[in-house]
């Protein structure tokens, strides 16, 4: 008789929920640093819409465009890599929306204090760790 491990079935939705909540916290922290920036408010609204329509999409996209290609510098907490990297040379196909989102995120982090940059790097690391748990 074989047993079925239902923990994966239960944990994947929890990981998606945790990932999306943490990503939302990241955007809210950016909003607290740039409270008058309308683009941050737009990013927050888009995140809400995507979470409602396809909650797994954000995690999948983050994994494909951030976690997998930049695992090493992220694990080393290399914030300068995130800020200064030229994303035009990606080996993977990147859509304009994702490219624009990454560029906006980089711009916000670039203009933060060092303390807030380190805090942002911790968000990036946590989000990457959640994608690793999922896959």
N, C-alpha and C positions, 0 to 999 in steps of 0.2 A: 504494500500500500504506500503510495507516495503522498507527501504532504505538500500543500500549496502555500507558498510564502506570500501572504497578503500584505506584508509590511511595505513592499515596493508600491503596490497599488494605492495604499493609504498615504505613504510619504510623498509621492510625486506631487499630488495636489497641494499638500502642505508646503512643499519646497517652492512651488510656483507662487503660492500665496505669500510666503515669507519673502521671496525675491521681489515681488511686486510691491509689497509694503516697504521693504528696505529701499528700493529704487525711488519710491514716492518720498520717503524721508530724505533721500539725497537731493531730490529736486526741491523739497521744502527748505533744506539747509541752504541751497543755492539762492532760493528766493529770499531767505532771511539776510543774506549778504547783499543781494541786489533787489531790494524790495520794490523799486520803481520800474523795474525792467519788464515790459509787456511780453517779451519773448519767453521769459521764464513762466509767466502765467499761462501762455499758450502751450508751452511744453507740458505743464501740469494738466491742462485740459485734455491734451492729446493722450497723455498717459492714462487718464481716467477712461477715456473712450476705448482705447486699446485693451485695457484691463477688463472692461465689460464685454467687449466683443470677441476677443481672443487672448485670454490671460497668458497663455503659453508663449505667444509671439515675442514678447519682450525678452524673456529668458532665452529663447532660441536665438534671437538676433544678437543678444549680448554675447552668448557663447560663441557664435560664428565669427563675429567681427571684433571682439575684445578678448575674451578668455583664451581661445585657441591660438590666435596669431601672436599675442603679446604676453603669454604666460610668464616667461622669464623676467622681463622688466617689472611686471606687476608684482611678482613674488618678491622681488628685490626692493619694492616700494620706490621705484624710480619715477618720481613725479615729473622730472624734466623730460623723460622719454614721452610721457603722455602729452605734455605741453608742446614739445618741439618736433615730434614725429611728423614727417610728411606722409600723409595717408594716401597720396595719389599713386604710390607704387605698390599698393596692395596686390597680392597674388590672387585674391578672390574678387569676384564681381561685387561691386558695392553700388547700391542705388543712390540717387541724388538725395533722397530723404535721409538715408542713414548717414551719408557723407556730411550733409548739412547739420544733422543733429550732433555728430561727433565734433564738427568744427565749432558749433555754438558751445557745446559743453567744454571744449578745450579753452575757448575764449574766456568763459566764466572762471575756470580754474586758474588760467594764466593771470587774471586780474585780481586774484585773491591774495590775502596775506599768506605768509609761509605757514602759519598755524592752520588756516583754513584749507590750504593746499594739502597739507598732511592729513587733515580730516577727510578731504575728498578722496585722497589715495586710499584711505582705510575703507571708505564706501566701495571703491572700485575693487579692492581685494575681497571684501565680503561678498559682493555680488558675483565675482568670479568663483569664489568658494561654493556659493550656492549652486551655480551652474554645474560645477564638478560633482556635487552631491546628486544632482538630478540625473546626470548622465553616467 
